[in-house]
Amino acid sequence: MEPTIIDAIKSVCRKHHDEGFSIFGDENTITDLSTTELSSGESLKFTFEDATTELASLKAEYVTQAYARDRITAYPSTGDQLDYIYHNGVAKWKTDMIDPVKTKYPKG
């Protein structure tokens, strides 16, 4: 799923504090990001611009990982792959099942 402003806020918070934090509201209702409450009771101050900059970064990473998401859905199930290896060997499994998917969805 494509990153949202909530994901960006969480990412900014994680960069500054490893501990838990709370965000009140959702992506449609959050308007004041001047303070996000951490589980310790501290406040983390950042701007909406900080969050939108982080969101742009997360979206760029999401786009560059499209090939990986496509590959996951294109590979046969683990059970089918293991069965193929058992009957045909690892080399044939790689050339028949893995390489075609990697060719169809190359790394960006």
C-alpha positions, 0 to 999 in steps of 0.5 A, a space after each residue: 500500500 502506498 505510504 500516507 502522511 500517517 506513515 511519514 509522521 511515524 517515520 519522523 517520530 522513529 528517527 528521533 525516538 525509538 520508544 512508542 508514540 501516539 498520533 491522534 487523528 487520521 490523515 484527514 483530520 491531522 492539521 497541527 503537527 507541532 506536537 506528537 506525544 511520546 509514550 514517555 509523556 515527552 513531546 516531539 516537535 516537527 512541522 507539517 513540512 517535515 512530514 511532507 518531506 518524509 512522505 515524498 521520500 517514502 513514496 519514492 522508495 515505494 516506487 523503486 520497490 515496485 518490482 519486488 511487490 510484482 515478483 511476490 505475486 508472480 512467483 508460484 506458492 512455496 509449496 509448488 516451488 518445493 514440489 518442482 525442486 523435488 521433481 526437477 532439481 534446483 537448476 531447473 526450478 531456477 531456470 523455469 520458475 525464478 528467472 522468468 519472473 526476474 526477467 519480467 520484473 527486473 530491478 529498477 
